[in-house]
Amino acid sequence: MLMGFNIEEFCSSTGAILQFVGYIVTFIKIAMPLVIIIYGIMDLGKAVVASKEDEIKTGAKRLMWRAVAGVAIFFIPSIVLWLFGTISQYAAASENAGFDNCKTCILAPWNCNVASTPY
């Protein structure tokens, strides 16, 4: 147990760090699916230029799986938070400890309530 650690103030006191993490998560949620789909389109384009039936099928299959991976990467943070929200114990703890600010800072960092701390 840490001396002076208060779980109820954790989200507000670490708001700036969580906001930074939120911007990184947002960047990854946008950039990674685009990169995955661009690589898939390049593979499919190479196969079409090669004009080989087997390579076109393989390229189309890769593009499909990469698109599925891109969509999954985009929705993983939201799905995880939804799953935790369905657990009643987590929902009760979230309301009591003020984890809504943590969730907001990670999923929507532009709406994060960052407390200013004097140094």
N, CA, C and O atoms as a printed pandas DataFrame, in Angstrom:
     atom_number atom_name residue_name chain_id  residue_number  x_coord  y_coord  z_coord
0              1         N          MET        A               1    0.837   -1.180    0.000
1              2        CA          MET        A               1    0.000    0.000    0.000
2              3         C          MET        A               1    0.877    1.236    0.000
3              4         O          MET        A               1    1.832    1.333    0.771
4              5         N          LEU        A               2    0.552    2.170   -0.859
5              6        CA          LEU        A               2    1.318    3.390   -0.954
6              7         C          LEU        A               2    0.779    4.434    0.007
7              8         O          LEU        A               2   -0.433    4.602    0.145
8              9         N          MET        A               3    1.674    5.120    0.656
9             10        CA          MET        A               3    1.265    6.169    1.579
10            11         C          MET        A               3    0.816    7.385    0.778
11            12         O          MET        A               3    1.516    7.810   -0.141
12            13         N          GLY        A               4   -0.328    7.942    1.110
13            14        CA          GLY        A               4   -0.824    9.138    0.456
14            15         C          GLY        A               4   -1.489    8.894   -0.890
15            16         O          GLY        A               4   -1.812    9.856   -1.588
16            17         N          PHE        A               5   -1.702    7.652   -1.276
17            18        CA          PHE        A               5   -2.332    7.346   -2.560
18            19         C          PHE        A               5   -3.832    7.282   -2.373
19            20         O          PHE        A               5   -4.322    6.525   -1.535
20            21         N          ASN        A               6   -4.553    8.052   -3.130
21            22        CA          ASN        A               6   -6.007    8.083   -3.050
22            23         C          ASN        A               6   -6.570    7.702   -4.411
23            24         O          ASN        A               6   -6.398    8.433   -5.387
24            25         N          ILE        A               7   -7.237    6.568   -4.475
25            26        CA          ILE        A               7   -7.767    6.070   -5.748
26            27         C          ILE        A               7   -8.805    7.008   -6.345
27            28         O          ILE        A               7   -8.946    7.073   -7.566
28            29         N          GLU        A               8   -9.534    7.737   -5.504
29            30        CA          GLU        A               8  -10.565    8.630   -6.003
30            31         C          GLU        A               8   -9.982    9.835   -6.730
31            32         O          GLU        A               8  -10.665   10.441   -7.555
32            33         N          GLU        A               9   -8.733   10.195   -6.441
33            34        CA          GLU        A               9   -8.103   11.330   -7.098
34            35         C          GLU        A               9   -7.116   10.900   -8.180
35            36         O          GLU        A               9   -6.449   11.746   -8.776
36            37         N          PHE        A              10   -7.016    9.614   -8.436
37            38        CA          PHE        A              10   -6.040    9.107   -9.392
38            39         C          PHE        A              10   -6.273    9.672  -10.786
39            40         O          PHE        A              10   -5.334   10.145  -11.427
40            41         N          CYS        A              11   -7.522    9.627  -11.265
41            42        CA          CYS        A              11   -7.808   10.059  -12.622
42            43         C          CYS        A              11   -7.615   11.557  -12.807
43            44         O          CYS        A              11   -7.167   11.999  -13.865
44            45         N          SER        A              12   -7.947   12.333  -11.795
45            46        CA          SER        A              12   -7.769   13.771  -11.937
46            47         C          SER        A              12   -6.310   14.172  -11.785
47            48         O          SER        A              12   -5.865   15.123  -12.429
48            49         N          SER        A              13   -5.557   13.468  -10.947
49            50        CA          SER        A              13   -4.149   13.833  -10.755
50            51         C          SER        A              13   -3.254   13.346  -11.889
51            52         O          SER        A              13   -2.193   13.925  -12.123
52            53         N          THR        A              14   -3.654   12.309  -12.590
53            54        CA          THR        A              14   -2.872   11.802  -13.712
54            55         C          THR        A              14   -3.505   12.162  -15.051
55            56         O          THR        A              14   -3.223   11.528  -16.068
56            57         N          GLY        A              15   -4.350   13.166  -15.049
57            58        CA          GLY        A              15   -5.076   13.549  -16.258
58            59         C          GLY        A              15   -4.181   13.896  -17.432
59            60         O          GLY        A              15   -4.483   13.520  -18.565
60            61         N          ALA        A              16   -3.080   14.608  -17.188
61            62        CA          ALA        A              16   -2.192   15.003  -18.280
62            63         C          ALA        A              16   -1.533   13.782  -18.923
63            64         O          ALA        A              16   -1.396   13.722  -20.145
64            65         N          ILE        A              17   -1.128   12.816  -18.109
65            66        CA          ILE        A              17   -0.510   11.599  -18.643
66            67         C          ILE        A              17   -1.543   10.793  -19.424
67            68         O          ILE        A              17   -1.266   10.314  -20.524
68            69         N          LEU        A              18   -2.728   10.647  -18.852
69            70        CA          LEU        A              18   -3.781    9.897  -19.541
70            71         C          LEU        A              18   -4.203   10.592  -20.829
71            72         O          LEU        A              18   -4.542    9.927  -21.807
72            73         N          GLN        A              19   -4.186   11.914  -20.839
73            74        CA          GLN        A              19   -4.525   12.654  -22.049
74            75         C          GLN        A              19   -3.481   12.386  -23.135
75            76         O          GLN        A              19   -3.836   12.186  -24.297
76            77         N          PHE        A              20   -2.196   12.382  -22.767
77            78        CA          PHE        A              20   -1.136   12.065  -23.714
78            79         C          PHE        A              20   -1.301   10.657  -24.263
79            80         O          PHE        A              20   -1.177   10.440  -25.469
80            81         N          VAL        A              21   -1.581    9.693  -23.380
81            82        CA          VAL        A              21   -1.837    8.314  -23.811
82            83         C          VAL        A              21   -3.049    8.270  -24.740
83            84         O          VAL        A              21   -3.061    7.524  -25.718
84            85         N          GLY        A              22   -4.064    9.071  -24.430
85            86        CA          GLY        A              22   -5.256    9.131  -25.269
86            87         C          GLY        A              22   -4.952    9.622  -26.669
87            88         O          GLY        A              22   -5.497    9.100  -27.643
88            89         N          TYR        A              23   -4.080   10.629  -26.783
89            90        CA          TYR        A              23   -3.693   11.106  -28.116
90            91         C          TYR        A              23   -2.921   10.030  -28.880
91            92         O          TYR        A              23   -3.094    9.887  -30.091
92            93         N          ILE        A              24   -2.074    9.276  -28.184
93            94        CA          ILE        A              24   -1.345    8.188  -28.840
94            95         C          ILE        A              24   -2.310    7.110  -29.309
95            96         O          ILE        A              24   -2.191    6.614  -30.429
96            97         N          VAL        A              25   -3.274    6.741  -28.453
97            98        CA          VAL        A              25   -4.276    5.732  -28.824
98            99         C          VAL        A              25   -5.091    6.211  -30.024
99           100         O          VAL        A              25   -5.375    5.429  -30.931
100          101         N          THR        A              26   -5.469    7.486  -30.036
101          102        CA          THR        A              26   -6.233    8.040  -31.155
102          103         C          THR        A              26   -5.416    7.991  -32.438
103          104         O          THR        A              26   -5.936    7.639  -33.497
104          105         N          PHE        A              27   -4.132    8.345  -32.345
105          106        CA          PHE        A              27   -3.262    8.281  -33.522
106          107         C          PHE        A              27   -3.169    6.847  -34.048
107          108         O          PHE        A              27   -3.270    6.613  -35.252
108          109         N          ILE        A              28   -2.978    5.897  -33.138
109          110        CA          ILE        A              28   -2.873    4.495  -33.549
110          111         C          ILE        A              28   -4.183    4.009  -34.153
111          112         O          ILE        A              28   -4.183    3.270  -35.138
112          113         N          LYS        A              29   -5.314    4.430  -33.553
113          114        CA          LYS        A              29   -6.614    4.005  -34.072
114          115         C          LYS        A              29   -6.846    4.509  -35.490
115          116         O          LYS        A              29   -7.589    3.888  -36.250
116          117         N          ILE        A              30   -6.228    5.616  -35.855
117          118        CA          ILE        A              30   -6.415    6.159  -37.200
118          119         C          ILE        A              30   -5.318    5.675  -38.146
119          120         O          ILE        A              30   -5.609    5.266  -39.270
120          121         N          ALA        A              31   -4.069    5.717  -37.705
121          122        CA          ALA        A              31   -2.946    5.423  -38.593
122          123         C          ALA        A              31   -2.809    3.937  -38.923
123          124         O          ALA        A              31   -2.589    3.580  -40.080
124          125         N          MET        A              32   -2.934    3.078  -37.926
125          126        CA          MET        A              32   -2.691    1.656  -38.169
126          127         C          MET        A              32   -3.660    1.039  -39.177
127          128         O          MET        A              32   -3.212    0.334  -40.081
128          129         N          PRO        A              33   -4.970    1.276  -39.059
129          130        CA          PRO        A              33   -5.841    0.706  -40.089
130          131         C          PRO        A              33   -5.528    1.233  -41.487
131          132         O          PRO        A              33   -5.613    0.490  -42.465
132          133         N          LEU        A              34   -5.168    2.510  -41.583
133          134        CA          LEU        A              34   -4.814    3.057  -42.895
134          135         C          LEU        A              34   -3.559    2.394  -43.447
135          136         O          LEU        A              34   -3.516    2.045  -44.627
136          137         N          VAL        A              35   -2.551    2.218  -42.624
137          138        CA          VAL        A              35   -1.311    1.573  -43.063
138          139         C          VAL        A              35   -1.581    0.131  -43.485
139          140         O          VAL        A              35   -1.080   -0.327  -44.511
140          141         N          ILE        A              36   -2.369   -0.576  -42.693
141          142        CA          ILE        A              36   -2.684   -1.969  -43.016
142          143         C          ILE        A              36   -3.427   -2.065  -44.344
143          144         O          ILE        A              36   -3.113   -2.922  -45.169
144          145         N          ILE        A              37   -4.396   -1.205  -44.551
145          146        CA          ILE        A              37   -5.181   -1.246  -45.795
146          147         C          ILE        A              37   -4.324   -0.804  -46.986
147          148         O          ILE        A              37   -4.459   -1.365  -48.073
148          149         N          ILE        A              38   -3.450    0.188  -46.804
149          150        CA          ILE        A              38   -2.571    0.622  -47.904
150          151         C          ILE        A              38   -1.646   -0.518  -48.321
151          152         O          ILE        A              38   -1.458   -0.764  -49.512
152          153         N          TYR        A              39   -1.065   -1.221  -47.333
153          154        CA          TYR        A              39   -0.218   -2.371  -47.683
154          155         C          TYR        A              39   -1.026   -3.451  -48.404
155          156         O          TYR        A              39   -0.525   -4.071  -49.342
156          157         N          GLY        A              40   -2.246   -3.677  -47.984
157          158        CA          GLY        A              40   -3.090   -4.661  -48.655
158          159         C          GLY        A              40   -3.396   -4.274  -50.090
159          160         O          GLY        A              40   -3.381   -5.119  -50.985
160          161         N          ILE        A              41   -3.674   -2.992  -50.309
161          162        CA          ILE        A              41   -3.953   -2.522  -51.668
162          163         C          ILE        A              41   -2.699   -2.632  -52.540
163          164         O          ILE        A              41   -2.791   -2.974  -53.720
164          165         N          MET        A              42   -1.532   -2.344  -51.965
165          166        CA          MET        A              42   -0.285   -2.479  -52.728
166          167         C          MET        A              42   -0.048   -3.934  -53.117
167          168         O          MET        A              42    0.356   -4.214  -54.246
168          169         N          ASP        A              43   -0.296   -4.873  -52.186
169          170        CA          ASP        A              43   -0.138   -6.295  -52.508
170          171         C          ASP        A              43   -1.100   -6.714  -53.607
171          172         O          ASP        A              43   -0.723   -7.436  -54.530
172          173         N          LEU        A              44   -2.339   -6.261  -53.507
173          174        CA          LEU        A              44   -3.335   -6.608  -54.524
174          175         C          LEU        A              44   -2.968   -5.973  -55.865
175          176         O          LEU        A              44   -3.149   -6.593  -56.913
176          177         N          GLY        A              45   -2.460   -4.752  -55.839
177          178        CA          GLY        A              45   -2.041   -4.091  -57.078
178          179         C          GLY        A              45   -0.899   -4.831  -57.753
179          180         O          GLY        A              45   -0.889   -4.974  -58.975
180          181         N          LYS        A              46    0.067   -5.306  -56.963
181          182        CA          LYS        A              46    1.168   -6.089  -57.528
182          183         C          LYS        A              46    0.649   -7.365  -58.174
183          184         O          LYS        A              46    1.113   -7.768  -59.240
184          185         N          ALA        A              47   -0.313   -7.992  -57.520
185          186        CA          ALA        A              47   -0.869   -9.237  -58.066
186          187         C          ALA        A              47   -1.626   -8.978  -59.359
187          188         O          ALA        A              47   -1.539   -9.773  -60.295
188          189         N          VAL        A              48   -2.369   -7.874  -59.424
189          190        CA          VAL        A              48   -3.132   -7.561  -60.643
190          191         C          VAL        A              48   -2.183   -7.234  -61.783
191          192         O          VAL        A              48   -2.412   -7.647  -62.920
192          193         N          VAL        A              49   -1.116   -6.495  -61.489
193          194        CA          VAL        A              49   -0.134   -6.166  -62.528
194          195         C          VAL        A              49    0.554   -7.431  -63.024
195          196         O          VAL        A              49    0.866   -7.539  -64.210
196          197         N          ALA        A              50    0.792   -8.383  -62.137
197          198        CA          ALA        A              50    1.426   -9.637  -62.540
198          199         C          ALA        A              50    0.501  -10.483  -63.405
199          200         O          ALA        A              50    0.962  -11.358  -64.138
200          201         N          SER        A              51   -0.800  -10.227  -63.323
201          202        CA          SER        A              51   -1.818  -10.920  -64.136
202          203         C          SER        A              51   -1.824  -12.432  -63.928
203          204         O          SER        A              51   -2.075  -13.190  -64.865
204          205         N          LYS        A              52   -1.551  -12.863  -62.719
205          206        CA          LYS        A              52   -1.627  -14.286  -62.405
206          207         C          LYS        A              52   -2.815  -14.505  -61.486
207          208         O          LYS        A              52   -2.975  -13.831  -60.468
208          209         N          GLU        A              53   -3.638  -15.459  -61.870
209          210        CA          GLU        A              53   -4.886  -15.733  -61.146
210          211         C          GLU        A              53   -4.641  -16.088  -59.680
211          212         O          GLU        A              53   -5.334  -15.598  -58.788
212          213         N          ASP        A              54   -3.653  -16.941  -59.444
213          214        CA          ASP        A              54   -3.368  -17.361  -58.065
214          215         C          ASP        A              54   -2.895  -16.190  -57.206
215          216         O          ASP        A              54   -3.292  -16.074  -56.047
216          217         N          GLU        A              55   -2.052  -15.326  -57.763
217          218        CA          GLU        A              55   -1.558  -14.176  -57.014
218          219         C          GLU        A              55   -2.680  -13.176  -56.736
219          220         O          GLU        A              55   -2.689  -12.539  -55.683
220          221         N          ILE        A              56   -3.616  -13.031  -57.657
221          222        CA          ILE        A              56   -4.749  -12.124  -57.454
222          223         C          ILE        A              56   -5.625  -12.635  -56.308
223          224         O          ILE        A              56   -6.053  -11.855  -55.457
224          225         N          LYS        A              57   -5.892  -13.945  -56.286
225          226        CA          LYS        A              57   -6.680  -14.524  -55.194
226          227         C          LYS        A              57   -5.972  -14.371  -53.859
227          228         O          LYS        A              57   -6.597  -14.022  -52.858
228          229         N          THR        A              58   -4.677  -14.628  -53.839
229          230        CA          THR        A              58   -3.904  -14.482  -52.603
230          231         C          THR        A              58   -3.893  -13.023  -52.140
231          232         O          THR        A              58   -4.045  -12.739  -50.952
232          233         N          GLY        A              59   -3.712  -12.099  -53.094
233          234        CA          GLY        A              59   -3.711  -10.673  -52.760
234          235         C          GLY        A              59   -5.057  -10.211  -52.242
235          236         O          GLY        A              59   -5.116   -9.423  -51.298
236          237         N          ALA        A              60   -6.151  -10.692  -52.846
237          238        CA          ALA        A              60   -7.489  -10.321  -52.379
238          239         C          ALA        A              60   -7.745  -10.873  -50.981
239          240         O          ALA        A              60   -8.349  -10.199  -50.147
240          241         N          LYS        A              61   -7.291  -12.086  -50.726
241          242        CA          LYS        A              61   -7.460  -12.673  -49.394
242          243         C          LYS        A              61   -6.663  -11.890  -48.349
243          244         O          LYS        A              61   -7.162  -11.623  -47.256
244          245         N          ARG        A              62   -5.425  -11.522  -48.688
245          246        CA          ARG        A              62   -4.618  -10.703  -47.769
246          247         C          ARG        A              62   -5.279   -9.359  -47.504
247          248         O          ARG        A              62   -5.317   -8.893  -46.365
248          249         N          LEU        A              63   -5.802   -8.734  -48.560
249          250        CA          LEU        A              63   -6.469   -7.439  -48.395
250          251         C          LEU        A              63   -7.670   -7.564  -47.466
251          252         O          LEU        A              63   -7.896   -6.697  -46.623
252          253         N          MET        A              64   -8.442   -8.642  -47.617
253          254        CA          MET        A              64   -9.601   -8.845  -46.759
254          255         C          MET        A              64   -9.181   -8.991  -45.296
255          256         O          MET        A              64   -9.768   -8.356  -44.420
256          257         N          TRP        A              65   -8.172   -9.817  -45.024
257          258        CA          TRP        A              65   -7.726  -10.022  -43.650
258          259         C          TRP        A              65   -7.097   -8.765  -43.067
259          260         O          TRP        A              65   -7.256   -8.482  -41.880
260          261         N          ARG        A              66   -6.395   -8.023  -43.883
261          262        CA          ARG        A              66   -5.818   -6.764  -43.394
262          263         C          ARG        A              66   -6.913   -5.737  -43.101
263          264         O          ARG        A              66   -6.801   -4.983  -42.135
264          265         N          ALA        A              67   -7.948   -5.694  -43.901
265          266        CA          ALA        A              67   -9.060   -4.783  -43.634
266          267         C          ALA        A              67   -9.767   -5.162  -42.337
267          268         O          ALA        A              67  -10.134   -4.288  -41.552
268          269         N          VAL        A              68   -9.957   -6.459  -42.107
269          270        CA          VAL        A              68  -10.557   -6.922  -40.850
270          271         C          VAL        A              68   -9.670   -6.536  -39.675
271          272         O          VAL        A              68  -10.173   -6.091  -38.643
272          273         N          ALA        A              69   -8.357   -6.700  -39.817
273          274        CA          ALA        A              69   -7.430   -6.314  -38.753
274          275         C          ALA        A              69   -7.470   -4.810  -38.506
275          276         O          ALA        A              69   -7.408   -4.374  -37.356
276          277         N          GLY        A              70   -7.571   -4.014  -39.560
277          278        CA          GLY        A              70   -7.654   -2.567  -39.412
278          279         C          GLY        A              70   -8.899   -2.135  -38.665
279          280         O          GLY        A              70   -8.835   -1.252  -37.809
280          281         N          VAL        A              71  -10.024   -2.744  -38.976
281          282        CA          VAL        A              71  -11.271   -2.426  -38.269
282          283         C          VAL        A              71  -11.186   -2.874  -36.817
283          284         O          VAL        A              71  -11.651   -2.163  -35.926
284          285         N          ALA        A              72  -10.600   -4.039  -36.565
285          286        CA          ALA        A              72  -10.459   -4.532  -35.193
286          287         C          ALA        A              72   -9.582   -3.604  -34.364
287          288         O          ALA        A              72   -9.912   -3.301  -33.218
288          289         N          ILE        A              73   -8.473   -3.153  -34.928
289          290        CA          ILE        A              73   -7.587   -2.235  -34.205
290          291         C          ILE        A              73   -8.322   -0.946  -33.873
291          292         O          ILE        A              73   -8.129   -0.381  -32.797
292          293         N          PHE        A              74   -9.161   -0.481  -34.785
293          294        CA          PHE        A              74   -9.901    0.762  -34.550
294          295         C          PHE        A              74  -10.876    0.629  -33.386
295          296         O          PHE        A              74  -11.031    1.559  -32.595
296          297         N          PHE        A              75  -11.533   -0.521  -33.278
297          298        CA          PHE        A              75  -12.584   -0.676  -32.283
298          299         C          PHE        A              75  -12.153   -1.355  -30.979
299          300         O          PHE        A              75  -12.963   -1.432  -30.055
300          301         N          ILE        A              76  -10.936   -1.842  -30.863
301          302        CA          ILE        A              76  -10.506   -2.559  -29.655
302          303         C          ILE        A              76  -10.678   -1.739  -28.374
303          304         O          ILE        A              76  -11.250   -2.266  -27.420
304          305         N          PRO        A              77  -10.219   -0.476  -28.289
305          306        CA          PRO        A              77  -10.409    0.268  -27.028
306          307         C          PRO        A              77  -11.878    0.427  -26.643
307          308         O          PRO        A              77  -12.228    0.303  -25.469
308          309         N          SER        A              78  -12.728    0.696  -27.609
309          310        CA          SER        A              78  -14.153    0.860  -27.312
310          311         C          SER        A              78  -14.786   -0.456  -26.871
311          312         O          SER        A              78  -15.619   -0.464  -25.965
312          313         N          ILE        A              79  -14.405   -1.558  -27.493
313          314        CA          ILE        A              79  -14.960   -2.858  -27.126
314          315         C          ILE        A              79  -14.524   -3.254  -25.719
315          316         O          ILE        A              79  -15.328   -3.772  -24.943
316          317         N          VAL        A              80  -13.263   -3.015  -25.387
317          318        CA          VAL        A              80  -12.772   -3.358  -24.047
318          319         C          VAL        A              80  -13.525   -2.557  -22.987
319          320         O          VAL        A              80  -13.947   -3.118  -21.976
320          321         N          LEU        A              81  -13.697   -1.260  -23.205
321          322        CA          LEU        A              81  -14.422   -0.442  -22.232
322          323         C          LEU        A              81  -15.892   -0.841  -22.143
323          324         O          LEU        A              81  -16.482   -0.784  -21.064
324          325         N          TRP        A              82  -16.488   -1.244  -23.259
325          326        CA          TRP        A              82  -17.879   -1.704  -23.226
326          327         C          TRP        A              82  -17.981   -2.994  -22.404
327          328         O          TRP        A              82  -18.907   -3.156  -21.608
328          329         N          LEU        A              83  -17.027   -3.908  -22.599
329          330        CA          LEU        A              83  -17.050   -5.153  -21.828
330          331         C          LEU        A              83  -16.918   -4.882  -20.335
331          332         O          LEU        A              83  -17.640   -5.473  -19.531
332          333         N          PHE        A              84  -15.999   -3.989  -19.957
333          334        CA          PHE        A              84  -15.871   -3.651  -18.547
334          335         C          PHE        A              84  -17.118   -2.954  -18.021
335          336         O          PHE        A              84  -17.480   -3.125  -16.857
336          337         N          GLY        A              85  -17.771   -2.178  -18.861
337          338        CA          GLY        A              85  -18.992   -1.496  -18.449
338          339         C          GLY        A              85  -20.143   -2.447  -18.194
339          340         O          GLY        A              85  -21.057   -2.122  -17.436
340          341         N          THR        A              86  -20.115   -3.617  -18.813
341          342        CA          THR        A              86  -21.189   -4.583  -18.603
342          343         C          THR        A              86  -21.037   -5.342  -17.292
343          344         O          THR        A              86  -21.993   -5.953  -16.814
344          345         N          ILE        A              87  -19.862   -5.307  -16.718
345          346        CA          ILE        A              87  -19.641   -5.965  -15.428
346          347         C          ILE        A              87  -20.124   -5.026  -14.334
347          348         O          ILE        A              87  -19.647   -3.897  -14.225
348          349         N          SER        A              88  -21.059   -5.486  -13.533
349          350        CA          SER        A              88  -21.680   -4.610  -12.549
350          351         C          SER        A              88  -20.698   -4.111  -11.499
351          352         O          SER        A              88  -20.799   -2.963  -11.066
352          353         N          GLN        A              89  -19.758   -4.937  -11.083
353          354        CA          GLN        A              89  -18.786   -4.494  -10.083
354          355         C          GLN        A              89  -17.916   -3.375  -10.634
355          356         O          GLN        A              89  -17.589   -2.429   -9.917
356          357         N          TYR        A              90  -17.539   -3.478  -11.905
357          358        CA          TYR        A              90  -16.723   -2.430  -12.503
358          359         C          TYR        A              90  -17.524   -1.146  -12.625
359          360         O          TYR        A              90  -16.997   -0.060  -12.381
360          361         N          ALA        A              91  -18.789   -1.259  -13.000
361          362        CA          ALA        A              91  -19.624   -0.069  -13.139
362          363         C          ALA        A              91  -19.785    0.640  -11.803
363          364         O          ALA        A              91  -19.732    1.869  -11.745
364          365         N          ALA        A              92  -19.983   -0.118  -10.725
365          366        CA          ALA        A              92  -20.114    0.488   -9.396
366          367         C          ALA        A              92  -18.804    1.138   -8.968
367          368         O          ALA        A              92  -18.811    2.242   -8.423
368          369         N          ALA        A              93  -17.693    0.472   -9.208
369          370        CA          ALA        A              93  -16.389    1.041   -8.851
370          371         C          ALA        A              93  -16.096    2.280   -9.682
371          372         O          ALA        A              93  -15.505    3.240   -9.189
372          373         N          SER        A              94  -16.506    2.257  -10.933
373          374        CA          SER        A              94  -16.274    3.400  -11.812
374          375         C          SER        A              94  -17.016    4.629  -11.325
375          376         O          SER        A              94  -16.474    5.734  -11.349
376          377         N          GLU        A              95  -18.253    4.445  -10.881
377          378        CA          GLU        A              95  -19.031    5.573  -10.391
378          379         C          GLU        A              95  -18.455    6.113   -9.090
379          380         O          GLU        A              95  -18.414    7.328   -8.892
380          381         N          ASN        A              96  -18.014    5.237   -8.209
381          382        CA          ASN        A              96  -17.506    5.659   -6.910
382          383         C          ASN        A              96  -16.116    6.267   -6.983
383          384         O          ASN        A              96  -15.817    7.191   -6.227
384          385         N          ALA        A              97  -15.267    5.782   -7.860
385          386        CA          ALA        A              97  -13.888    6.241   -7.900
386          387         C          ALA        A              97  -13.645    7.326   -8.941
387          388         O          ALA        A              97  -12.532    7.844   -9.028
388          389         N          GLY        A              98  -14.644    7.683   -9.726
389          390        CA          GLY        A              98  -14.474    8.735  -10.709
390          391         C          GLY        A              98  -13.651    8.333  -11.916
391          392         O          GLY        A              98  -12.894    9.148  -12.442
392          393         N          PHE        A              99  -13.783    7.092  -12.367
393          394        CA          PHE        A              99  -13.020    6.627  -13.512
394          395         C          PHE        A              99  -13.554    7.164  -14.834
395          396         O          PHE        A              99  -12.968    6.903  -15.884
396          397         N          ASP        A             100  -14.649    7.903  -14.799
397          398        CA          ASP        A             100  -15.168    8.481  -16.040
398          399         C          ASP        A             100  -14.158    9.442  -16.654
399          400         O          ASP        A             100  -14.040    9.516  -17.877
400          401         N          ASN        A             101  -13.428   10.178  -15.819
401          402        CA          ASN        A             101  -12.408   11.082  -16.346
402          403         C          ASN        A             101  -11.276   10.293  -16.990
403          404         O          ASN        A             101  -10.728   10.729  -18.002
404          405         N          CYS        A             102  -10.914    9.143  -16.430
405          406        CA          CYS        A             102   -9.885    8.284  -17.036
406          407         C          CYS        A             102  -10.347    7.819  -18.412
407          408         O          CYS        A             102   -9.591    7.880  -19.382
408          409         N          LYS        A             103  -11.578    7.359  -18.491
409          410        CA          LYS        A             103  -12.124    6.872  -19.754
410          411         C          LYS        A             103  -12.165    7.990  -20.780
411          412         O          LYS        A             103  -11.814    7.779  -21.940
412          413         N          THR        A             104  -12.589    9.181  -20.366
413          414        CA          THR        A             104  -12.657   10.315  -21.278
414          415         C          THR        A             104  -11.266   10.714  -21.754
415          416         O          THR        A             104  -11.078   11.011  -22.934
416          417         N          CYS        A             105  -10.291   10.724  -20.852
417          418        CA          CYS        A             105   -8.931   11.120  -21.227
418          419         C          CYS        A             105   -8.306   10.149  -22.222
419          420         O          CYS        A             105   -7.501   10.554  -23.060
420          421         N          ILE        A             106   -8.666    8.881  -22.137
421          422        CA          ILE        A             106   -8.072    7.900  -23.048
422          423         C          ILE        A             106   -8.838    7.816  -24.365
423          424         O          ILE        A             106   -8.217    7.712  -25.423
424          425         N          LEU        A             107  -10.174    7.858  -24.328
425          426        CA          LEU        A             107  -10.960    7.711  -25.555
426          427         C          LEU        A             107  -11.205    9.020  -26.283
427          428         O          LEU        A             107  -11.308    9.026  -27.509
428          429         N          ALA        A             108  -11.300   10.128  -25.561
429          430        CA          ALA        A             108  -11.528   11.439  -26.175
430          431         C          ALA        A             108  -10.633   12.458  -25.465
431          432         O          ALA        A             108  -11.130   13.246  -24.660
432          433         N          PRO        A             109   -9.333   12.459  -25.744
433          434        CA          PRO        A             109   -8.407   13.305  -24.996
434          435         C          PRO        A             109   -8.666   14.800  -25.141
435          436         O          PRO        A             109   -8.249   15.580  -24.284
436          437         N          TRP        A             110   -9.330   15.205  -26.185
437          438        CA          TRP        A             110   -9.644   16.620  -26.379
438          439         C          TRP        A             110  -10.732   17.096  -25.408
439          440         O          TRP        A             110  -10.904   18.302  -25.232
440          441         N          ASN        A             111  -11.465   16.176  -24.777
441          442        CA          ASN        A             111  -12.480   16.513  -23.788
442          443         C          ASN        A             111  -12.027   16.234  -22.357
443          444         O          ASN        A             111  -12.830   16.310  -21.428
444          445         N          CYS        A             112  -10.765   15.916  -22.176
445          446        CA          CYS        A             112  -10.235   15.507  -20.875
446          447         C          CYS        A             112  -10.206   16.693  -19.917
447          448         O          CYS        A             112   -9.848   17.810  -20.291
448          449         N          ASN        A             113  -10.590   16.423  -18.680
449          450        CA          ASN        A             113  -10.578   17.422  -17.624
450          451         C          ASN        A             113   -9.254   17.296  -16.871
451          452         O          ASN        A             113   -9.135   16.498  -15.941
452          453         N          VAL        A             114   -8.262   18.088  -17.280
453          454        CA          VAL        A             114   -6.928   18.019  -16.685
454          455         C          VAL        A             114   -6.841   19.047  -15.572
455          456         O          VAL        A             114   -7.029   20.244  -15.787
456          457         N          ALA        A             115   -6.551   18.547  -14.369
457          458        CA          ALA        A             115   -6.404   19.448  -13.223
458          459         C          ALA        A             115   -5.014   20.061  -13.265
459          460         O          ALA        A             115   -4.022   19.367  -13.491
460          461         N          SER        A             116   -4.954   21.359  -13.047
461          462        CA          SER        A             116   -3.655   22.019  -13.019
462          463         C          SER        A             116   -3.055   21.871  -11.620
463          464         O          SER        A             116   -3.700   22.144  -10.608
464          465         N          THR        A             117   -1.815   21.434  -11.603
465          466        CA          THR        A             117   -1.142   21.240  -10.315
466          467         C          THR        A             117   -0.005   22.241  -10.199
467          468         O          THR        A             117    0.782   22.383  -11.136
468          469         N          PRO        A             118    0.103   22.942   -9.072
469          470        CA          PRO        A             118    1.202   23.887   -8.903
470          471         C          PRO        A             118    2.516   23.155   -8.647
471          472         O          PRO        A             118    2.545   22.156   -7.928
472          473         N          TYR        A             119    3.579   23.642   -9.224
473          474        CA          TYR        A             119    4.889   23.017   -9.049
474          475         C          TYR        A             119    5.760   23.864   -8.179
475          476         O          TYR        A             119    6.907   23.503   -7.915
